[in-house]
Amino acid sequence: MSGLRKRGTGAGGDLGNEVEGYLLWQARVAEAERRAREFTGPLDWLTTAQREEIERQYTADSLRRARADLERVAARCVSLRAEYEHRYRQLRQRCLAVVLAVCAGCTALTALLLAL
């Protein structure tokens, strides 16, 4: 069953993640454009060309900052994933060692009791 879940997640999950990322980025672009218009709104002395240029620069700057933030978050996610995978491997090894030690102890105890 987990094999089916993994295949389903890989096949449709990637596309779903891409669509979600695209929609979130488009929302970020729309927000940056809206904030740029709000920024230039009170500046009624600007010409149309000046207003458009300022809005374009403001939007571009906002999107650069948003991209940098997203890249930092993505890098942190990757490092956290690596940390958790490492800790999980260590925990599995410890659990296996404990199980083997308990089995060896039970076997030795059984052998000792049978020898008496």
Backbone as CSV, one residue per row, in Angstrom:
resi,resn,N_x,N_y,N_z,CA_x,CA_y,CA_z,C_x,C_y,C_z
1,MET,0.818,-1.195,0.000,0.000,0.000,0.000,0.864,1.261,0.000
2,SER,1.975,1.234,0.752,2.837,2.419,0.761,3.471,2.647,-0.600
3,GLY,3.703,1.558,-1.364,4.248,1.700,-2.712,3.288,2.444,-3.613
4,LEU,1.993,2.162,-3.463,0.986,2.868,-4.259,0.934,4.338,-3.879
5,ARG,1.034,4.577,-2.590,0.967,5.954,-2.128,2.163,6.745,-2.648
6,LYS,3.331,6.117,-2.626,4.530,6.810,-3.104,4.434,7.110,-4.589
7,ARG,3.955,6.122,-5.368,3.835,6.360,-6.813,2.813,7.445,-7.094
8,GLY,1.697,7.431,-6.382,0.660,8.440,-6.595,1.152,9.826,-6.240
9,THR,1.890,9.907,-5.149,2.409,11.205,-4.734,3.427,11.719,-5.735
10,GLY,4.283,10.831,-6.223,5.313,11.254,-7.172,4.715,11.703,-8.486
11,ALA,3.690,10.971,-8.955,3.113,11.282,-10.262,2.283,12.553,-10.216
12,GLY,1.321,12.607,-9.314,0.424,13.760,-9.275,0.867,14.839,-8.316
13,GLY,1.640,14.444,-7.290,2.070,15.402,-6.278,2.990,16.462,-6.828
14,ASP,3.884,16.066,-7.737,4.814,17.029,-8.316,4.065,18.071,-9.136
15,LEU,3.118,17.614,-9.940,2.327,18.537,-10.751,1.504,19.457,-9.848
16,GLY,0.924,18.861,-8.813,0.141,19.667,-7.867,0.997,20.715,-7.184
17,ASN,2.220,20.337,-6.804,3.134,21.289,-6.169,3.521,22.402,-7.136
18,GLU,3.748,22.033,-8.398,4.107,23.045,-9.386,2.963,24.025,-9.620
19,VAL,1.746,23.494,-9.715,0.578,24.358,-9.924,0.385,25.271,-8.718
20,GLU,0.511,24.698,-7.518,0.360,25.500,-6.311,1.425,26.594,-6.252
21,GLY,2.682,26.230,-6.573,3.756,27.216,-6.575,3.512,28.322,-7.586
22,TYR,3.036,27.933,-8.767,2.735,28.926,-9.808,1.651,29.888,-9.330
23,LEU,0.581,29.332,-8.755,-0.521,30.180,-8.296,-0.080,31.091,-7.160
24,LEU,0.733,30.565,-6.246,1.225,31.402,-5.153,2.119,32.526,-5.681
25,TRP,2.958,32.208,-6.680,3.828,33.248,-7.244,3.003,34.305,-7.968
26,GLN,1.980,33.886,-8.703,1.121,34.854,-9.399,0.397,35.751,-8.395
27,ALA,0.008,35.193,-7.265,-0.600,36.008,-6.208,0.413,37.011,-5.670
28,ARG,1.669,36.583,-5.534,2.729,37.476,-5.062,2.960,38.605,-6.066
29,VAL,2.937,38.271,-7.361,3.109,39.286,-8.415,1.956,40.289,-8.353
30,ALA,0.730,39.792,-8.237,-0.437,40.683,-8.175,-0.364,41.592,-6.952
31,GLU,0.086,41.032,-5.834,0.217,41.845,-4.616,1.279,42.922,-4.791
32,ALA,2.396,42.576,-5.404,3.469,43.553,-5.630,2.988,44.672,-6.555
33,GLU,2.246,44.303,-7.593,1.720,45.324,-8.514,0.708,46.220,-7.810
34,ARG,-0.139,45.624,-6.972,-1.128,46.415,-6.234,-0.429,47.393,-5.285
35,ARG,0.598,46.902,-4.578,1.319,47.773,-3.647,2.069,48.881,-4.389
36,ALA,2.553,48.573,-5.580,3.231,49.593,-6.384,2.246,50.684,-6.784
37,ARG,1.040,50.270,-7.177,0.016,51.284,-7.530,-0.364,52.127,-6.313
38,GLU,-0.465,51.474,-5.155,-0.776,52.221,-3.928,0.351,53.197,-3.585
39,PHE,1.575,52.795,-3.842,2.720,53.646,-3.563,2.714,54.893,-4.439
40,THR,2.410,54.726,-5.710,2.451,55.873,-6.631,1.139,56.649,-6.638
41,GLY,0.099,56.111,-6.039,-1.198,56.790,-6.031,-1.165,58.223,-5.519
42,PRO,-0.587,58.460,-4.343,-0.565,59.835,-3.810,0.366,60.786,-4.556
43,LEU,1.214,60.258,-5.386,2.177,61.090,-6.115,1.536,61.578,-7.414
44,ASP,0.562,62.474,-7.285,-0.204,62.920,-8.450,0.597,63.830,-9.386
45,TRP,1.756,64.268,-8.982,2.576,65.124,-9.825,3.401,64.335,-10.843
46,LEU,3.399,62.976,-10.726,4.154,62.161,-11.682,3.459,62.113,-13.038
47,THR,4.268,62.075,-14.087,3.684,61.846,-15.408,3.337,60.359,-15.522
48,THR,2.581,60.022,-16.553,2.191,58.628,-16.738,3.421,57.737,-16.913
49,ALA,4.375,58.187,-17.688,5.589,57.398,-17.918,6.390,57.219,-16.625
50,GLN,6.490,58.309,-15.847,7.208,58.215,-14.578,6.505,57.254,-13.620
51,ARG,5.185,57.360,-13.560,4.397,56.491,-12.687,4.599,55.018,-13.075
52,GLU,4.537,54.729,-14.372,4.706,53.354,-14.838,6.110,52.833,-14.522
53,GLU,7.119,53.705,-14.696,8.490,53.287,-14.415,8.689,53.008,-12.926
54,ILE,8.162,53.866,-12.083,8.279,53.653,-10.637,7.538,52.380,-10.226
55,GLU,6.347,52.176,-10.772,5.594,50.958,-10.461,6.355,49.717,-10.921
56,ARG,6.962,49.797,-12.092,7.730,48.657,-12.607,8.924,48.367,-11.705
57,GLN,9.653,49.423,-11.319,10.812,49.246,-10.445,10.400,48.716,-9.067
58,TYR,9.329,49.251,-8.535,8.830,48.828,-7.223,8.433,47.348,-7.270
59,THR,7.713,46.960,-8.317,7.283,45.570,-8.475,8.486,44.648,-8.611
60,ALA,9.441,45.048,-9.444,10.640,44.226,-9.642,11.412,44.053,-8.343
61,ASP,11.535,45.127,-7.570,12.243,45.054,-6.294,11.501,44.142,-5.317
62,SER,10.194,44.277,-5.254,9.402,43.428,-4.360,9.546,41.957,-4.733
63,LEU,9.534,41.660,-6.021,9.642,40.273,-6.462,11.043,39.709,-6.232
64,ARG,12.069,40.564,-6.373,13.436,40.114,-6.068,13.547,39.731,-4.601
65,ARG,12.973,40.569,-3.739,13.013,40.288,-2.305,12.222,39.028,-1.970
66,ALA,11.065,38.873,-2.592,10.240,37.685,-2.350,10.980,36.428,-2.801
67,ARG,11.636,36.500,-3.945,12.380,35.342,-4.446,13.524,34.983,-3.495
68,ALA,14.224,35.991,-3.009,15.323,35.736,-2.064,14.782,35.085,-0.789
69,ASP,13.642,35.564,-0.306,13.027,34.961,0.884,12.665,33.506,0.627
70,LEU,12.068,33.237,-0.526,11.676,31.867,-0.855,12.894,30.962,-0.996
71,GLU,13.968,31.478,-1.565,15.175,30.668,-1.706,15.778,30.346,-0.345
72,ARG,15.741,31.313,0.584,16.237,31.051,1.940,15.385,29.992,2.630
73,VAL,14.068,30.094,2.487,13.166,29.108,3.101,13.398,27.730,2.484
74,ALA,13.545,27.664,1.177,13.773,26.377,0.514,15.095,25.756,0.971
75,ALA,16.129,26.562,1.085,17.421,26.046,1.545,17.310,25.527,2.973
76,ARG,16.572,26.229,3.808,16.388,25.782,5.197,15.591,24.482,5.235
77,CYS,14.599,24.346,4.374,13.820,23.100,4.308,14.707,21.925,3.928
78,VAL,15.589,22.140,2.973,16.490,21.077,2.543,17.418,20.683,3.692
79,SER,17.964,21.664,4.397,18.879,21.342,5.494,18.134,20.649,6.640
80,LEU,16.908,21.086,6.940,16.129,20.419,7.984,15.811,18.982,7.598
81,ARG,15.470,18.770,6.346,15.174,17.413,5.885,16.391,16.517,6.067
82,ALA,17.567,17.014,5.701,18.790,16.228,5.858,19.045,15.922,7.334
83,GLU,18.835,16.905,8.211,19.021,16.682,9.645,18.066,15.603,10.157
84,TYR,16.793,15.712,9.801,15.808,14.748,10.277,16.072,13.358,9.722
85,GLU,16.494,13.252,8.476,16.822,11.945,7.917,18.007,11.329,8.648
86,HIS,19.002,12.144,8.978,20.165,11.654,9.718,19.743,11.171,11.106
87,ARG,18.928,11.946,11.800,18.468,11.553,13.137,17.609,10.299,13.080
88,TYR,16.797,10.189,12.049,15.945,9.015,11.896,16.805,7.769,11.677
89,ARG,17.852,7.871,10.873,18.764,6.748,10.659,19.427,6.328,11.973
90,GLN,19.859,7.326,12.752,20.476,7.020,14.041,19.484,6.319,14.967
91,LEU,18.260,6.801,15.005,17.245,6.193,15.863,16.962,4.751,15.436
92,ARG,16.875,4.516,14.130,16.660,3.149,13.638,17.802,2.236,14.055
93,GLN,19.028,2.742,13.949,20.181,1.933,14.341,20.150,1.618,15.828
94,ARG,19.803,2.599,16.646,19.719,2.370,18.093,18.630,1.352,18.426
95,CYS,17.481,1.480,17.789,16.383,0.542,18.036,16.789,-0.870,17.630
96,LEU,17.444,-1.002,16.505,17.901,-2.315,16.058,18.911,-2.888,17.048
97,ALA,19.820,-2.064,17.536,20.817,-2.524,18.505,20.142,-2.997,19.790
98,VAL,19.144,-2.260,20.262,18.428,-2.653,21.483,17.693,-3.969,21.259
99,VAL,17.019,-4.104,20.123,16.287,-5.342,19.832,17.246,-6.522,19.772
100,LEU,18.369,-6.348,19.103,19.356,-7.433,19.018,19.923,-7.783,20.391
101,ALA,20.178,-6.771,21.215,20.702,-7.020,22.562,19.676,-7.771,23.409
102,VAL,18.423,-7.378,23.320,17.376,-8.059,24.076,17.235,-9.501,23.597
103,CYS,17.245,-9.718,22.289,17.151,-11.079,21.746,18.342,-11.928,22.197
104,ALA,19.539,-11.343,22.152,20.729,-12.075,22.589,20.633,-12.400,24.075
105,GLY,20.156,-11.473,24.872,19.983,-11.706,26.309,18.968,-12.791,26.584
106,CYS,17.843,-12.759,25.865,16.810,-13.782,26.043,17.336,-15.149,25.630
107,THR,18.089,-15.195,24.544,18.663,-16.457,24.078,19.653,-16.994,25.104
108,ALA,20.490,-16.143,25.628,21.469,-16.569,26.633,20.766,-17.034,27.898
109,LEU,19.738,-16.335,28.325,18.999,-16.711,29.520,18.293,-18.048,29.321
110,THR,17.712,-18.240,28.150,17.044,-19.517,27.845,18.056,-20.660,27.833
111,ALA,19.196,-20.445,27.230,20.233,-21.468,27.185,20.724,-21.789,28.590
112,LEU,20.859,-20.778,29.417,21.306,-20.970,30.799,20.276,-21.750,31.600
113,LEU,19.002,-21.422,31.431,17.931,-22.124,32.166,17.806,-23.564,31.694
114,LEU,18.006,-23.832,30.412,17.922,-25.198,29.881,19.124,-26.035,30.349
115,ALA,20.254,-25.391,30.586,21.440,-26.106,31.025,21.300,-26.539,32.474
116,LEU,20.467,-25.892,33.224,20.305,-26.257,34.643,19.402,-27.378,34.765
